[in-house]
Amino acid sequence: MTSDIAKNARPKARVVKIEHADDPRLAPYRDIRERDLVGRTQRFVAEGKVVLNVLLSSARFEAESILVLDNRLSGLEAQLRLCPEELPVYRVSQATMDEISGFHVHRGILAIGRRKAIPSSAELLAGLPERALVAVLCGISNHDNVGSIFRNAAAFEADCVLMDETCCDPLYRKAIRVSVGATLKVPYARHGSIEDVLASLSQEGFNLLALSPSGTQSIYEASPAPRLALLFGTEGEGLPKPLLDRLNTARIPMSRDFDSLNVATASGIALSRFSRFS
Amino acid sequence: MTSDIAKNARPKARVVKIEHADDPRLAPYRDIRERDLVGRTQRFVAEGKVVLNVLLSSARFEAESILVLDNRLSGLEAQLRLCPEELPVYRVSQATMDEISGFHVHRGILAIGRRKAIPSSAELLAGLPERALVAVLCGISNHDNVGSIFRNAAAFEADCVLMDETCCDPLYRKAIRVSVGATLKVPYARHGSIEDVLASLSQEGFNLLALSPSGTQSIYEASPAPRLALLFGTEGEGLPKPLLDRLNTARIPMSRDFDSLNVATASGIALSRFSRFS
């Protein structure tokens, strides 16, 4: 830490000016767009003030550092007051930020976050109340869709999201951004086969309802169970037929004349229908 | 037209092989990504087989030409049989298609479409039945959102979409693609101020319901009118307050703890709720 602390704010966090893109303290921010495509570590990238707010108030994630444009600092006073003193906050010029990150960061606020603990689906389910709503995702590998589904899960206060291992990581930069931080907010687990996930749910007394254009009941006719798990599959192929043959199924009633809904929209409609708010 | 007709299909349309990206017949396909960003003509670009199907069966739009990868021709027999003989169908290599269009066209199927007639909102409304559902968009300028809203409007068979002049053109390449062709299927008009649009609706006996997180009724409590128009505003700022003060408003009931829904998702939930299928 240097003594170069921003003077126009009175944050707890120390704000350190960094002049050069090759400063080793910026290494976690290097080429974040590229890295997003090729792999993951335990760390993730949060973008923008709204997502930073979620990260800073999260029990399951913590910030490792924050990187802010010089001219965005004054808008972050409240956030910086929340930060522990030991959390590094770096400020840079737009040119430095764009150079290090590999694209134009128009929001001007980035943070590196880290998972503190990764609960299993069994642990998550064990902690749920008597009335609970869970979203279950099978094979959803599109970052936008995963992000949007989490945003809907947060809006309708689903208790958690369970994903099989073929779903993409909800901590991809784009998934976090599209979710407006909901992937840092809604508890989730992502491991095992869909069969494993469904077995855990049955064991905890959840009623399963698999969403499919060929579902037998309309979601508006299906009666909500106290513990309900809504199962969503990929947009193109949908849920595996052996699963659909075995589970209770429901459809969003719609035109037969047109391609089905986007899976994220379908999740919004079904979660809204079965949320405690409706 | 040359005599180089594909032999493995028996289409009505003549398929012409083009070898060079600078062939003038390919001019409408040049740099389509760039042009999408800078302006519009009466023409638009359709991508992929599903959208091509919609275009070829449309009463309000027509294809001017089709551009297909050599190796995708055999999958288009049914479509090519639908085409009038005078419609040029060009086939090219992947390299030529990517060079002319300015990006990697992995779907391998492009078409240039054209509007035949542009109805006004008054004309559209005059043709609607006694029971009708209309989506009204105010200031929605994001192509993805406009495309998704049209996809939802098609899925729930909204009778038309009315947009004020500050909405973006639903014939942008990306809006058409995200809509899976629905912007070519669901009748729409886009002109005038939102006040003009609402005045036309009132005149035709439509009940207006403005969707807003601060809406007075839940969408699940609001009773559907025979002629119902659902009004959606931008995601960030929502509908102008003077409008909300004056109109009947409804909210999608949700958590107060989280950022509101994406407007496209909100349209899916509200259209599903009030569709003839629910």
Interface residues (C-beta under 8 A of the other chain):
Chain A: V50 S148 R151 N152 A154 A155 F156 E157 V180 G181 A182 K185 S218 Y220 I252 P253 M254 S255 D257 F258 D259 S260 L261 N262 A264 T265 A266 G268 I269 S272 S275 F277 S278
Chain B: V50 S148 R151 N152 A154 A155 F156 E157 V180 G181 A182 K185 S218 Y220 I252 P253 M254 S255 D257 F258 D259 S260 L261 N262 A264 T265 A266 G268 I269 S272 S275 F277 S278
